[in-house]
Amino acid sequence: MRFRTILLLSILSVLAITACNKQSQQAAQAAARSAANAPVPVSVSPVLRQDVPVILTGLGTVQAYNTVTLKTRVDGQIMTVNFREGQEVHKGELLAVIDPRPYEVALETAKANLARDQAQLNTAKANLNRSRALLAAGVVAQQDFDTQEASAGQFAGTVQADQAAIDNAKLNLVYTRITSPLDGRIGLRLIDPGNMVHATDTNGMLVVTQMRPIAVIFTLPEDQLPQVLTQSHKGTLKVDAYSRDDQTMVASGKLETVDNQIDVTTGTAKLKAVFDNKDGALWPNQFVNIHMQISTAKGVLVVPMAAIQRGPDGNLAYVVGADKKVTIQPVTIALTQGNLALVSDGLQEGQQVVTEGQDKLQAGSLVAPKTPVAPRNSAPANAQEAPKTGPQGKNAPKTAERIPETRRTAENFGGKR
């Protein structure tokens, strides 16, 4: 009897456990079905038609428009220094004076020599005139007259040499006054009053750099050079200089010239832009990011870069229909500009595309869109072609993060740098 009771209780326990497990499985399946049918929260953005500036970017280095290292052209002692380090100077402004006294003495000596030789020349000319009259009368031989004429010519040459010596002495006096050859800024001082300087010195006395205007040398891939040349022939190209972090525009200028050759080691061409730099924001050897607008794409379809996914067959986007279900739509990207993708095929104006949450989607998924945010083009980066390979669908990479506004690219219309 006791055995039967224990057996009955065991059977009842097994049946109870089995029933509980079945109920748990049914509850889990119901929860899974409910979760599968629940809408997926996503962020969406509309497909817009707008004008987009096409801007090329490059890395540049600021250079002084002119840099002059002033050296002495005469030997002597520095008497006065009339500038301060970092001072802004103007063309012709007196900067330093070398002891002029030796050259003043040389000038007086040259003037004295000129006076002496001029007197001798006058005497020789008077004697020549008398000899000419005596020669006509047959009193003086032709040989004596020729000698007198040669002597007068010799004194004339000596007078000319004396005049050249005077001019040279005056020039040396000018060289004792060191003046600025241009408007610019003086660097650190390399001389002090009392120093001896020589024309043969290797180092200069000071350096003057012209900073208004100022230049920036930057590079672009050689594949972009034809576009730049074509647009530059149509008019002046605007160039903007941005800070090292590519966040703040420092100055705005224009393209001045393109170098006459391409660097074969890097496949890039050098370009020179000029900036007024009236506020002194640019400094020689400063690193800047260059944004140069070459054209404007008129009336193109644009979506945020975050909406573009990569699949094995190319680029794609998740399009939200009126029934809140998504479809996977292949798209063709003409180029990317900043945080925008310019779409040439696959999308229509007004459609809603998913910009965040694509990793949870598949074709036909029900979504709960958040408030749509219209795409906007911020700090521009180089125009580039979109990559065309990668996983899609459920295995698509999570690329919902918005591309930073200061994104620089390495490929520009196929060019590399």
VOPAGU-2260 file (C-alpha; in pm, 1 decimal, decimal comma):
REM VOPAGU-2260
SITE   aa  ch    i         X         Y         Z
SITE  MET   A    0       0,0       0,0       0,0
SITE  ARG   A    1     278,0     235,9      90,5
SITE  PHE   A    2     459,8     157,6    -234,9
SITE  ARG   A    3     148,8     239,1    -438,6
SITE  THR   A    4     114,0     572,2    -263,8
SITE  ILE   A    5     474,4     668,2    -338,0
SITE  LEU   A    6     436,5     561,9    -701,1
SITE  LEU   A    7     119,9     767,0    -739,9
SITE  LEU   A    8     281,3    1074,0    -592,1
SITE  SER   A    9     580,6    1039,8    -830,0
SITE  ILE   A   10     353,3    1012,7   -1130,6
SITE  LEU   A   11     158,0    1320,6   -1023,7
SITE  SER   A   12     485,7    1516,1    -976,8
SITE  VAL   A   13     608,2    1426,9   -1324,9
SITE  LEU   A   14     276,3    1527,9   -1476,6
SITE  ALA   A   15     283,5    1860,4   -1291,0
SITE  ILE   A   16     638,7    1940,1   -1404,4
SITE  THR   A   17     553,2    1851,5   -1763,7
SITE  ALA   A   18     250,7    2078,1   -1755,8
SITE  CYS   A   19     455,4    2367,6   -1618,1
SITE  ASN   A   20     722,7    2327,5   -1886,5
SITE  LYS   A   21     458,8    2321,8   -2158,2
SITE  GLN   A   22     299,4    2637,5   -2024,8
SITE  SER   A   23     642,4    2809,2   -2009,1
SITE  GLN   A   24     718,2    2711,8   -2368,3
SITE  GLN   A   25     381,1    2838,1   -2483,5
SITE  ALA   A   26     433,9    3167,7   -2299,2
SITE  ALA   A   27     780,2    3208,9   -2451,0
SITE  GLN   A   28     648,1    3137,1   -2798,9
SITE  ALA   A   29     369,5    3387,5   -2749,1
SITE  ALA   A   30     618,8    3648,7   -2628,6
SITE  ALA   A   31     842,3    3579,9   -2927,4
SITE  ARG   A   32     550,4    3617,3   -3168,4
SITE  SER   A   33     452,1    3940,1   -2995,9
SITE  ALA   A   34     807,2    4074,7   -3016,6
SITE  ALA   A   35     833,7    3978,7   -3382,7
SITE  ASN   A   36     515,1    4164,9   -3460,3
SITE  ALA   A   37     616,5    4474,1   -3254,9
SITE  PRO   A   38     737,8    4773,6   -3460,6
SITE  VAL   A   39    1112,2    4847,6   -3455,6
SITE  PRO   A   40    1196,8    5203,7   -3344,4
SITE  VAL   A   41    1407,0    5375,4   -3610,0
SITE  SER   A   42    1510,4    5724,8   -3713,3
SITE  VAL   A   43    1411,5    5838,6   -4060,4
SITE  SER   A   44    1488,9    6129,4   -4290,6
SITE  PRO   A   45    1316,9    6250,6   -4608,3
SITE  VAL   A   46    1472,0    6243,0   -4953,3
SITE  LEU   A   47    1513,3    6607,2   -5054,0
SITE  ARG   A   48    1591,4    6786,8   -5378,1
SITE  GLN   A   49    1826,9    7081,4   -5332,1
SITE  ASP   A   50    2138,4    7258,2   -5455,4
SITE  VAL   A   51    2462,2    7124,0   -5310,0
SITE  PRO   A   52    2802,2    7297,3   -5339,6
SITE  VAL   A   53    3074,8    7065,3   -5469,5
SITE  ILE   A   54    3379,1    7128,2   -5255,4
SITE  LEU   A   55    3726,6    6978,3   -5272,6
SITE  THR   A   56    3939,3    6954,0   -4961,4
SITE  GLY   A   57    4311,3    6934,6   -4908,6
SITE  LEU   A   58    4581,3    6983,6   -4649,0
SITE  GLY   A   59    4774,4    7307,8   -4665,8
SITE  THR   A   60    5059,3    7499,2   -4508,1
SITE  VAL   A   61    5059,5    7875,6   -4469,2
SITE  GLN   A   62    5352,2    8059,3   -4625,7
SITE  ALA   A   63    5449,3    8424,2   -4608,5
SITE  TYR   A   64    5370,8    8594,1   -4937,1
SITE  ASN   A   65    5726,9    8732,5   -4935,9
SITE  THR   A   66    6013,9    8657,6   -4698,3
SITE  VAL   A   67    6326,1    8875,4   -4696,0
SITE  THR   A   68    6643,2    8812,7   -4498,7
SITE  LEU   A   69    6820,2    9148,7   -4474,4
SITE  LYS   A   70    7199,3    9137,9   -4497,0
SITE  THR   A   71    7449,2    9418,6   -4491,5
SITE  ARG   A   72    7625,5    9509,4   -4815,2
SITE  VAL   A   73    7902,3    9702,1   -4638,1
SITE  ASP   A   74    8128,2    9631,8   -4341,1
SITE  GLY   A   75    8093,4    9829,7   -4022,6
SITE  GLN   A   76    7964,3    9859,1   -3668,6
SITE  ILE   A   77    7592,5    9872,3   -3583,6
SITE  MET   A   78    7523,2   10217,2   -3441,7
SITE  THR   A   79    7146,5   10204,9   -3383,7
SITE  VAL   A   80    6867,5    9947,9   -3403,8
SITE  ASN   A   81    6531,2   10112,5   -3469,9
SITE  PHE   A   82    6292,5    9819,5   -3444,0
SITE  ARG   A   83    6142,2    9583,1   -3190,4
SITE  GLU   A   84    6099,8    9210,4   -3227,4
SITE  GLY   A   85    5761,9    9132,8   -3378,9
SITE  GLN   A   86    5708,6    9489,4   -3495,9
SITE  GLU   A   87    5497,4    9565,7   -3801,2
SITE  VAL   A   88    5705,1    9775,3   -4041,0
SITE  HIS   A   89    5636,3    9952,3   -4368,4
SITE  LYS   A   90    5831,2    9965,1   -4691,7
SITE  GLY   A   91    6122,8   10210,8   -4667,9
SITE  GLU   A   92    6113,2   10231,0   -4287,5
SITE  LEU   A   93    6459,3   10269,3   -4126,9
SITE  LEU   A   94    6550,4    9958,6   -3927,1
SITE  ALA   A   95    6921,6    9992,2   -3842,5
SITE  VAL   A   96    7220,4   10217,8   -3907,4
SITE  ILE   A   97    7578,0   10106,3   -3970,1
SITE  ASP   A   98    7855,9   10348,4   -3880,0
SITE  PRO   A   99    7861,5   10579,6   -4186,5
SITE  ARG   A  100    8176,3   10779,2   -4100,1
SITE  PRO   A  101    8427,8   10570,1   -4298,4
SITE  TYR   A  102    8208,4   10600,2   -4605,8
SITE  GLU   A  103    8157,8   10973,1   -4555,8
SITE  VAL   A  104    8536,0   11010,6   -4551,5
SITE  ALA   A  105    8561,7   10799,8   -4867,4
SITE  LEU   A  106    8304,6   11025,5   -5033,0
SITE  GLU   A  107    8497,8   11342,1   -4943,2
SITE  THR   A  108    8818,6   11184,6   -5072,6
SITE  ALA   A  109    8652,5   11096,8   -5400,7
SITE  LYS   A  110    8521,8   11453,0   -5434,7
SITE  ALA   A  111    8871,2   11592,3   -5370,3
SITE  ASN   A  112    9022,1   11365,9   -5633,0
SITE  LEU   A  113    8758,8   11480,9   -5876,2
SITE  ALA   A  114    8840,3   11846,3   -5811,8
SITE  ARG   A  115    9211,3   11786,3   -5860,7
SITE  ASP   A  116    9172,9   11588,9   -6180,1
SITE  GLN   A  117    8915,0   11834,0   -6313,0
SITE  ALA   A  118    9170,1   12114,5   -6275,2
SITE  GLN   A  119    9432,9   11911,4   -6458,1
SITE  LEU   A  120    9180,1   11837,3   -6732,1
SITE  ASN   A  121    9105,5   12208,1   -6771,3
SITE  THR   A  122    9477,0   12284,6   -6801,8
SITE  ALA   A  123    9524,9   12009,2   -7057,0
SITE  LYS   A  124    9232,3   12138,8   -7263,6
SITE  ALA   A  125    9376,0   12495,5   -7259,3
SITE  ASN   A  126    9718,2   12370,8   -7369,6
SITE  LEU   A  127    9552,8   12162,8   -7642,0
SITE  ASN   A  128    9371,5   12467,5   -7777,8
SITE  ARG   A  129    9695,8   12668,5   -7788,1
SITE  SER   A  130    9879,6   12381,5   -7954,5
SITE  ARG   A  131    9605,6   12360,3   -8218,3
SITE  ALA   A  132    9660,3   12730,5   -8309,0
SITE  LEU   A  133   10039,2   12688,8   -8317,6
SITE  LEU   A  134   10002,7   12375,6   -8531,1
SITE  ALA   A  135    9803,0   12571,5   -8784,6
SITE  ALA   A  136   10080,2   12833,7   -8789,4
SITE  GLY   A  137   10343,3   12563,6   -8834,8
SITE  VAL   A  138   10512,8   12642,0   -8504,8
SITE  VAL   A  139   10436,2   12308,2   -8329,8
SITE  ALA   A  140   10510,5   11968,8   -8474,4
SITE  GLN   A  141   10225,1   11726,1   -8534,8
SITE  GLN   A  142   10374,7   11478,6   -8291,0
SITE  ASP   A  143   10373,9   11730,3   -8005,5
SITE  PHE   A  144   10013,2   11819,4   -8080,5
SITE  ASP   A  145    9911,7   11450,7   -8073,7
SITE  THR   A  146   10083,9   11407,1   -7738,6
SITE  GLN   A  147    9901,7   11708,3   -7596,9
SITE  GLU   A  148    9568,8   11575,5   -7725,8
SITE  ALA   A  149    9629,6   11230,6   -7568,6
SITE  SER   A  150    9712,0   11394,2   -7236,0
SITE  ALA   A  151    9384,2   11585,3   -7237,7
SITE  GLY   A  152    9195,2   11262,6   -7312,4
SITE  GLN   A  153    9372,3   11086,6   -7027,4
SITE  PHE   A  154    9264,7   11353,8   -6779,6
SITE  ALA   A  155    8909,0   11330,9   -6910,0
SITE  GLY   A  156    8906,5   10959,1   -6832,8
SITE  THR   A  157    9045,3   11023,0   -6486,4
SITE  VAL   A  158    8764,6   11270,3   -6416,5
SITE  GLN   A  159    8507,8   11007,4   -6516,7
SITE  ALA   A  160    8669,7   10754,2   -6282,9
SITE  ASP   A  161    8657,7   11009,1   -6000,6
SITE  GLN   A  162    8287,6   11063,2   -6064,5
SITE  ALA   A  163    8227,9   10686,4   -6048,0
SITE  ALA   A  164    8417,1   10673,8   -5717,2
SITE  ILE   A  165    8188,6   10946,1   -5583,1
SITE  ASP   A  166    7880,4   10752,9   -5693,0
SITE  ASN   A  167    8015,9   10437,4   -5528,8
SITE  ALA   A  168    8085,1   10623,3   -5204,6
SITE  LYS   A  169    7731,9   10763,1   -5206,4
SITE  LEU   A  170    7593,1   10413,3   -5263,3
SITE  ASN   A  171    7790,9   10277,2   -4969,4
SITE  LEU   A  172    7645,4   10552,9   -4756,0
SITE  VAL   A  173    7298,8   10440,1   -4862,0
SITE  TYR   A  174    7389,6   10083,6   -4765,4
SITE  THR   A  175    7471,2   10199,6   -4412,0
SITE  ARG   A  176    7098,5   10261,7   -4362,4
SITE  ILE   A  177    6909,9    9931,6   -4346,3
SITE  THR   A  178    6548,0    9985,7   -4454,3
SITE  SER   A  179    6255,3    9750,1   -4496,2
SITE  PRO   A  180    6197,2    9645,0   -4858,9
SITE  LEU   A  181    5827,7    9568,4   -4796,8
SITE  ASP   A  182    5541,3    9592,3   -4552,4
SITE  GLY   A  183    5569,3    9305,3   -4309,2
SITE  ARG   A  184    5649,4    9175,5   -3965,9
SITE  ILE   A  185    5995,1    9148,6   -3813,2
SITE  GLY   A  186    6098,4    8825,4   -3647,3
SITE  LEU   A  187    6345,8    8773,0   -3366,5
SITE  ARG   A  188    6636,0    9016,1   -3363,3
SITE  LEU   A  189    6972,2    8882,5   -3480,0
SITE  ILE   A  190    7183,0    9193,7   -3413,7
SITE  ASP   A  191    7249,9    9438,1   -3131,2
SITE  PRO   A  192    7400,2    9786,9   -3126,2
SITE  GLY   A  193    7779,7    9762,1   -3128,1
SITE  ASN   A  194    7798,4    9439,4   -3328,1
SITE  MET   A  195    8034,0    9429,9   -3624,4
SITE  VAL   A  196    7873,4    9315,5   -3946,7
SITE  HIS   A  197    8035,4    9222,0   -4274,6
SITE  ALA   A  198    7909,5    9185,3   -4626,9
SITE  THR   A  199    8042,2    8828,9   -4627,8
SITE  ASP   A  200    7844,0    8721,1   -4318,1
SITE  THR   A  201    7638,7    8406,5   -4375,0
SITE  ASN   A  202    7356,6    8499,6   -4139,3
SITE  GLY   A  203    7136,4    8798,1   -4199,5
SITE  MET   A  204    7064,7    9087,5   -3969,2
SITE  LEU   A  205    6688,3    9030,5   -3950,1
SITE  VAL   A  206    6400,2    8864,1   -4135,6
SITE  VAL   A  207    6091,2    9047,2   -4261,0
SITE  THR   A  208    5786,1    8843,7   -4364,1
SITE  GLN   A  209    5493,3    8981,9   -4559,9
SITE  MET   A  210    5174,2    8856,0   -4395,5
SITE  ARG   A  211    4913,7    9076,1   -4567,5
SITE  PRO   A  212    4838,7    8917,7   -4804,4
SITE  ILE   A  213    4953,4    8568,3   -4714,6
SITE  ALA   A  214    4963,4    8244,5   -4913,0
SITE  VAL   A  215    4866,7    7882,2   -4849,6
SITE  ILE   A  216    5020,3    7592,7   -5039,7
SITE  PHE   A  217    4795,3    7286,7   -5049,5
SITE  THR   A  218    4765,5    6964,7   -5247,8
SITE  LEU   A  219    4487,4    6788,8   -5435,7
SITE  PRO   A  220    4481,0    6449,3   -5610,5
SITE  GLU   A  221    4584,5    6467,1   -5972,9
SITE  ASP   A  222    4244,8    6325,8   -6079,8
SITE  GLN   A  223    4081,0    6644,9   -5954,1
SITE  LEU   A  224    4319,2    6874,2   -6140,6
SITE  PRO   A  225    4119,1    6883,6   -6468,4
SITE  GLN   A  226    3808,0    6999,5   -6280,5
SITE  VAL   A  227    4003,7    7272,1   -6103,7
SITE  LEU   A  228    4164,0    7397,0   -6425,1
SITE  THR   A  229    3830,3    7395,8   -6609,1
SITE  GLN   A  230    3653,5    7592,3   -6338,1
SITE  SER   A  231    3945,4    7832,5   -6284,8
SITE  HIS   A  232    3927,3    7932,6   -6651,8
SITE  LYS   A  233    3564,1    8028,3   -6599,0
SITE  GLY   A  234    3632,8    8252,0   -6301,1
SITE  THR   A  235    3803,0    8290,8   -5964,9
SITE  LEU   A  236    3765,3    7993,8   -5730,2
SITE  LYS   A  237    3687,4    8065,7   -5366,3
SITE  VAL   A  238    3912,3    7898,3   -5110,1
SITE  ASP   A  239    3840,1    7872,8   -4737,8
SITE  ALA   A  240    4099,2    7786,6   -4473,3
SITE  TYR   A  241    3980,0    7587,7   -4171,7
SITE  SER   A  242    4151,0    7520,1   -3840,0
SITE  ARG   A  243    4353,2    7207,4   -3764,9
SITE  ASP   A  244    4044,0    7026,0   -3632,8
SITE  ASP   A  245    3852,7    7129,9   -3947,1
SITE  GLN   A  246    3578,3    7287,4   -3735,0
SITE  THR   A  247    3634,4    7662,6   -3761,6
SITE  MET   A  248    3680,1    7869,1   -4076,4
SITE  VAL   A  249    3988,5    8084,9   -4023,7
SITE  ALA   A  250    4002,5    8289,3   -4342,8
SITE  SER   A  251    3857,0    8315,2   -4690,7
SITE  GLY   A  252    4058,3    8380,8   -5005,5
SITE  LYS   A  253    4095,6    8278,5   -5367,2
SITE  LEU   A  254    4297,2    8038,9   -5579,2
SITE  GLU   A  255    4598,1    8212,0   -5733,3
SITE  THR   A  256    4779,2    7944,8   -5932,4
SITE  VAL   A  257    4843,8    7575,0   -5989,9
SITE  ASP   A  258    5192,8    7429,5   -5996,2
SITE  ASN   A  259    5334,2    7336,7   -6336,9
SITE  GLN   A  260    5393,5    6970,6   -6251,9
SITE  ILE   A  261    5248,9    6677,6   -6056,2
SITE  ASP   A  262    5440,9    6502,9   -5779,8
SITE  VAL   A  263    5482,0    6149,8   -5914,3
SITE  THR   A  264    5559,3    6006,9   -5569,7
SITE  THR   A  265    5224,9    6114,4   -5420,2
SITE  GLY   A  266    5009,3    6165,0   -5728,7
SITE  THR   A  267    4912,7    6511,7   -5612,8
SITE  ALA   A  268    4940,4    6863,2   -5752,1
SITE  LYS   A  269    5033,7    7173,1   -5555,4
SITE  LEU   A  270    4806,7    7476,7   -5559,9
SITE  LYS   A  271    4851,8    7823,4   -5415,3
SITE  ALA   A  272    4575,9    8030,4   -5260,5
SITE  VAL   A  273    4601,2    8390,6   -5142,1
SITE  PHE   A  274    4426,5    8541,2   -4839,6
SITE  ASP   A  275    4401,5    8906,7   -4737,0
SITE  ASN   A  276    4466,8    8805,4   -4373,9
SITE  LYS   A  277    4370,4    9149,4   -4247,4
SITE  ASP   A  278    4301,0    9011,7   -3900,1
SITE  GLY   A  279    4629,9    8818,3   -3888,5
SITE  ALA   A  280    4455,9    8484,8   -3830,0
SITE  LEU   A  281    4696,5    8298,5   -4060,0
SITE  TRP   A  282    5059,1    8255,7   -3961,1
SITE  PRO   A  283    5356,1    8128,6   -4163,9
SITE  ASN   A  284    5402,6    7748,7   -4141,8
SITE  GLN   A  285    5057,5    7706,8   -3984,8
SITE  PHE   A  286    4870,4    7387,3   -4076,5
SITE  VAL   A  287    4521,2    7440,2   -4221,6
SITE  ASN   A  288    4248,1    7241,2   -4393,7
SITE  ILE   A  289    4150,2    7383,4   -4730,2
SITE  HIS   A  290    3795,3    7378,4   -4871,8
SITE  MET   A  291    3767,0    7491,2   -5232,0
SITE  GLN   A  292    3428,0    7514,5   -5401,8
SITE  ILE   A  293    3451,8    7430,9   -5770,9
SITE  SER   A  294    3083,6    7413,8   -5865,3
SITE  THR   A  295    2725,5    7368,7   -5741,9
SITE  ALA   A  296    2514,5    7060,6   -5812,1
SITE  LYS   A  297    2171,4    7201,2   -5900,3
SITE  GLY   A  298    1849,1    7030,0   -5794,4
SITE  VAL   A  299    1990,6    6692,4   -5689,7
SITE  LEU   A  300    1836,5    6431,8   -5459,2
SITE  VAL   A  301    2015,5    6409,5   -5126,5
SITE  VAL   A  302    1994,6    6186,0   -4820,7
SITE  PRO   A  303    2207,3    6167,0   -4506,6
SITE  MET   A  304    2513,4    5947,1   -4540,7
SITE  ALA   A  305    2382,0    5746,5   -4243,3
SITE  ALA   A  306    2095,7    5622,8   -4464,6
SITE  ILE   A  307    2330,0    5453,1   -4710,5
SITE  GLN   A  308    2418,9    5088,3   -4641,0
SITE  ARG   A  309    2661,8    4867,5   -4832,6
SITE  GLY   A  310    2568,4    4529,2   -4968,2
SITE  PRO   A  311    2727,1    4269,0   -5194,9
SITE  ASP   A  312    2537,8    4413,6   -5492,0
SITE  GLY   A  313    2617,8    4777,3   -5413,3
SITE  ASN   A  314    2464,7    5057,0   -5210,4
SITE  LEU   A  315    2118,1    5026,5   -5063,2
SITE  ALA   A  316    1874,7    5213,7   -4841,0
SITE  TYR   A  317    1583,8    5107,1   -4619,8
SITE  VAL   A  318    1274,1    5289,8   -4744,9
SITE  VAL   A  319     972,8    5325,8   -4513,8
SITE  GLY   A  320     640,3    5285,7   -4691,4
SITE  ALA   A  321     300,5    5427,5   -4603,6
SITE  ASP   A  322     220,0    5103,5   -4415,6
SITE  LYS   A  323     524,8    5160,0   -4190,0
SITE  LYS   A  324     700,9    4862,0   -4343,2
SITE  VAL   A  325    1048,6    4881,9   -4491,0
SITE  THR   A  326    1173,5    4775,4   -4830,3
SITE  ILE   A  327    1536,3    4735,5   -4930,7
SITE  GLN   A  328    1600,9    4968,8   -5222,6
SITE  PRO   A  329    1927,3    4960,3   -5426,7
SITE  VAL   A  330    2056,4    5311,9   -5489,2
SITE  THR   A  331    2322,9    5474,4   -5703,3
SITE  ILE   A  332    2537,4    5740,6   -5535,3
SITE  ALA   A  333    2679,9    6006,6   -5764,3
SITE  LEU   A  334    2907,9    6149,2   -5496,1
SITE  THR   A  335    2917,9    6231,9   -5127,0
SITE  GLN   A  336    2953,6    6584,5   -4999,5
SITE  GLY   A  337    3006,9    6639,9   -4630,2
SITE  ASN   A  338    2738,3    6438,0   -4448,6
SITE  LEU   A  339    2518,6    6415,6   -4758,3
SITE  ALA   A  340    2495,8    6154,9   -5031,6
SITE  LEU   A  341    2385,1    6273,5   -5375,1
SITE  VAL   A  342    2157,2    6005,0   -5520,9
SITE  SER   A  343    2138,6    5964,5   -5897,9
SITE  ASP   A  344    1905,7    5662,2   -5908,3
SITE  GLY   A  345    1692,8    5444,5   -5681,2
SITE  LEU   A  346    1508,5    5699,9   -5468,1
SITE  GLN   A  347    1237,2    5957,1   -5522,8
SITE  GLU   A  348    1181,8    6294,4   -5365,8
SITE  GLY   A  349     971,3    6280,6   -5050,3
SITE  GLN   A  350    1043,8    5917,0   -4962,0
SITE  GLN   A  351    1144,2    5835,7   -4603,4
SITE  VAL   A  352    1471,8    5648,1   -4551,5
SITE  VAL   A  353    1598,1    5491,0   -4230,4
SITE  THR   A  354    1904,0    5661,9   -4083,4
SITE  GLU   A  355    1932,0    5475,3   -3752,7
SITE  GLY   A  356    1838,6    5122,3   -3649,4
SITE  GLN   A  357    1908,3    4939,4   -3977,9
SITE  ASP   A  358    2081,6    4650,5   -3796,5
SITE  LYS   A  359    1743,3    4529,9   -3666,5
SITE  LEU   A  360    1562,0    4542,7   -3999,7
SITE  GLN   A  361    1487,0    4310,5   -4283,1
SITE  ALA   A  362    1258,4    4341,0   -4581,8
SITE  GLY   A  363     900,5    4381,5   -4460,8
SITE  SER   A  364     987,6    4477,9   -4103,0
SITE  LEU   A  365     735,2    4697,6   -3927,7
SITE  VAL   A  366     892,7    5016,8   -3793,3
SITE  ALA   A  367     800,7    5300,4   -3562,0
SITE  PRO   A  368     964,5    5606,6   -3717,8
SITE  LYS   A  369    1086,2    5886,8   -3498,2
SITE  THR   A  370    1043,1    6250,5   -3597,7
SITE  PRO   A  371    1211,7    6283,4   -3939,0
SITE  VAL   A  372    1510,3    6513,0   -3963,7
SITE  ALA   A  373    1584,2    6676,4   -4295,7
SITE  PRO   A  374    1939,2    6625,7   -4417,3
SITE  ARG   A  375    2164,7    6928,6   -4417,9
SITE  ASN   A  376    2508,0    6984,0   -4553,9
SITE  SER   A  377    2748,9    7103,7   -4287,7
SITE  ALA   A  378    3123,8    7156,3   -4299,4
SITE  PRO   A  379    3200,3    7020,0   -4646,5
SITE  ALA   A  380    3449,4    6749,5   -4724,4
SITE  ASN   A  381    3584,8    6617,2   -5049,8
SITE  ALA   A  382    3340,7    6485,7   -5305,5
SITE  GLN   A  383    3387,2    6110,1   -5324,0
SITE  GLU   A  384    3236,1    5805,6   -5488,5
SITE  ALA   A  385    3058,2    5569,3   -5252,0
SITE  PRO   A  386    3200,3    5218,1   -5191,8
SITE  LYS   A  387    2994,1    4942,2   -5346,7
SITE  THR   A  388    3060,2    4624,9   -5145,4
SITE  GLY   A  389    2966,1    4487,2   -4804,8
SITE  PRO   A  390    2689,7    4289,8   -4627,0
SITE  GLN   A  391    2322,6    4380,0   -4640,5
SITE  GLY   A  392    1989,5    4285,6   -4484,5
SITE  LYS   A  393    2009,5    4144,8   -4133,6
SITE  ASN   A  394    2384,1    4119,9   -4161,5
SITE  ALA   A  395    2424,3    4479,2   -4271,6
SITE  PRO   A  396    2676,6    4670,2   -4056,0
SITE  LYS   A  397    2549,7    4924,3   -3810,5
SITE  THR   A  398    2623,1    5250,4   -3989,5
SITE  ALA   A  399    2351,2    5461,8   -3838,4
SITE  GLU   A  400    2593,8    5696,3   -3669,6
SITE  ARG   A  401    2597,2    6030,5   -3848,2
SITE  ILE   A  402    2920,3    6098,7   -4026,3
SITE  PRO   A  403    3104,7    6386,7   -3856,9
SITE  GLU   A  404    3063,8    6719,3   -4025,5
SITE  THR   A  405    3438,8    6756,7   -4067,0
SITE  ARG   A  406    3494,9    6419,8   -4230,5
SITE  ARG   A  407    3793,3    6426,0   -4465,9
SITE  THR   A  408    3813,4    6168,1   -4737,9
SITE  ALA   A  409    4100,2    5994,4   -4905,7
SITE  GLU   A  410    3926,6    5931,1   -5237,5
SITE  ASN   A  411    3796,0    6214,3   -5447,2
SITE  PHE   A  412    3625,4    6126,5   -5772,9
SITE  GLY   A  413    3860,6    5830,7   -5792,8
SITE  GLY   A  414    4173,1    6022,4   -5694,8
SITE  LYS   A  415    4380,2    5911,0   -5399,1
SITE  ARG   A  416    4605,6    6097,2   -5168,8
